């Protein structure tokens, strides 16, 4: 089941870090058809498509506040407590990300600053399927609330009580019973019941992913491009094979396309991790998924910590776990990753649920250019400037010389008319 | 030439704020062909396409450092001085945007923080054409330098000395002689001479725009979706018609599709602005462009400041100029805009060139969901966490309860194996 790769040359790093080609399912005309139908028929299209694709009858598109209340109350008390704990931690971490705006006097009389404002209307998609992702409700609706988004529309075909509980706790403003590409179409275009939003967040299957890409082409922002979830672990002799195995399996159980990557300077760690994985696999309910995912896994032995860091910067993991001596010094060498977990007692699942960091992170190497979801994702930063007449006189010649050199005379005139 | 609209009802705001439909030129197969050719033939394709599309013969694709030095030196001394002044201001404003990272102890023994790292490789496109946009070199290459991007590749068919001067000043690492969709293809795919980058910035014509959208679909990040440039001015009786006219004309001279929007509570201001525009137009070299752009302009009389703010929030202008009493109080009501210019002595051209703020801003209503380019645009924010065994014991039950409710047993095991 396991492939161990020994001492690859740096020229092999790029190849080793390649992810399987994303299947860009040929869904173009199907998605376009769904959008067209939702555009022309609105709520009626949502009812019909939900019946056809999911065999669910929905009459009203939105849940009423009473329904949300009723379903939320069915959440187990223990789970309610856990969700509240996670809520507090996620809130605290994202609230600390608020822009501290300071006015800067760039030149005498020239004052510039930034302010952050929430995106007025956002949509959150939570898939149905085997795992009811109420944790993702927290990860998206909490920063939306902190950002001050006015309308937060949650679409989900899932019906687990904890999704309602989390939505209520986070102040979601509307909750729709719809899923799939038709939910993304509704958020993009708006219908009688579903408000048109400016940005759409959340995971989903290939239909949802394709619909989000299509929405993006129509001008609606999206959180980030999607790809299969992944973890990379770096371990030296300090690593604990049983812990490493549990982290690799947490990733592998997500789905057959999950990516698992272990880089170590210590062959013993790799070998013992193999044994620990086999041992822990036996008792996993989602064992079959995990086993299939492990077929794509890579276990790479490198000579030095420096090589490990180079390889991991090339890989740009969604999750990077550092099971090594002085993990903070190692983390300082990492330029590309979604989220980094330092030390033996920091499992990925802490960040997945409860430590406070966000679990919506860039996969598929997108950590080279994208951040994970954070408070910024729900805000825009607006620049402001206030210039006095004296201030403008300091800038005047610079503006005029540059504008005239760019052949933009009216730009120069806007200064001249004010200073004459 | 001018359309004045009096006291529209709030139900008309959305329609009044509509931009002309973006012409999504049917360039799909052309762009795909260019990308395919660059993919298979590399530098040779760039030479051939540059000959065919632009009738320029280029032998080497990159400028040598000596060539850059030589061309840069031809910049007029006055213009050098202006560019240095602008450089210092833009540097100061963007440098102040650095993330101040603070570790947060979310629960006892649970410490989370963020760090920002530069995107390793970025591409900047600067178009040829009538206006040599050396100012845009500053706006993109300065934050790239502050962010710590390792490779900054500038592609441009333009040959104005100031572009070389600005590139050198900002520490651009490579400069390529290529333009059009082939330049975007080279940055996306890499060739023998041009490095493959992770994110592409900069303005361009419809071919460049379509190529950037295509690059984005292939997984390369882009700065933001493109649209025609635009300004909105809000003026009450405090506004000065000659100043307002000069700002509207600065926008109108950009191109025939530029958008110009004046909202006022004072009909006298609108009428006098009409006269001032006619007066100032006479002497503009780009008069024809500006006149055509003004055909799309809107001059809207509203009853109250509140209505003006509502209308402007709906419009979400790229540039918003506030020529009114207490502009700061008015700015507090604005949730959607790219950049806001406060008071009678703050023309848009100050921000276009020299005050320090960035001029690459969201157009076409994208200010509802996108920020303008800022330091964030060149960085990723990575989250980090370090949890002690005691810390994990505080989170343990929460993680386990949530993971098990989501049917993700291996996620729960990753905690159990560490705490047993």
Interface residues (C-beta under 8 A of the other chain):
Chain A: X76 X78 X79 X81 X82 X83 X85 X86 X89 X92 X93 X96 X97 X100 X102 X104 X106 X107 X110 X112 X114 X117 X118 X119 X120 X130 X131 X132 X133 X134 X135 X160 X162 X198 X199 X213 X217 X219 X220 X221 X225 X242 X243 X246 X247 X249 X250 X252 X253 X254 X280 X284 X285 X286 X290 X327 X328 X331 X334 X335 X336 X337 X338 X339 X340 X341 X342 X343 X344 X345 X346 X347 X348 X349 X350 X351 X352 X353 X354 X355 X356 X357 X358 X362 X364 X365 X366 X367 X368 X369 X370 X371 X372 X374 X376 X379 X380 X381 X382 X383 X384 X385 X386 X387 X388 X389 X391 X392 X395 X397 X398 X399 X401 X402 X403 X405 X406 X407 X408 X409 X410 X411 X412 X413 X414 X415 X417 X418
Chain B: X76 X78 X79 X81 X82 X83 X85 X86 X89 X92 X93 X96 X97 X100 X102 X104 X106 X107 X110 X112 X114 X117 X118 X119 X120 X130 X131 X132 X133 X134 X135 X160 X162 X198 X199 X213 X217 X219 X220 X221 X225 X242 X243 X246 X247 X249 X250 X252 X253 X254 X280 X284 X285 X286 X290 X327 X328 X331 X334 X335 X336 X337 X338 X339 X340 X341 X342 X343 X344 X345 X346 X347 X348 X349 X350 X351 X352 X353 X354 X355 X356 X357 X358 X362 X364 X365 X366 X367 X368 X369 X370 X371 X372 X374 X376 X379 X380 X381 X382 X383 X384 X385 X386 X387 X388 X389 X391 X392 X395 X397 X398 X399 X401 X402 X403 X405 X406 X407 X408 X409 X410 X411 X412 X413 X414 X415 X417 X418
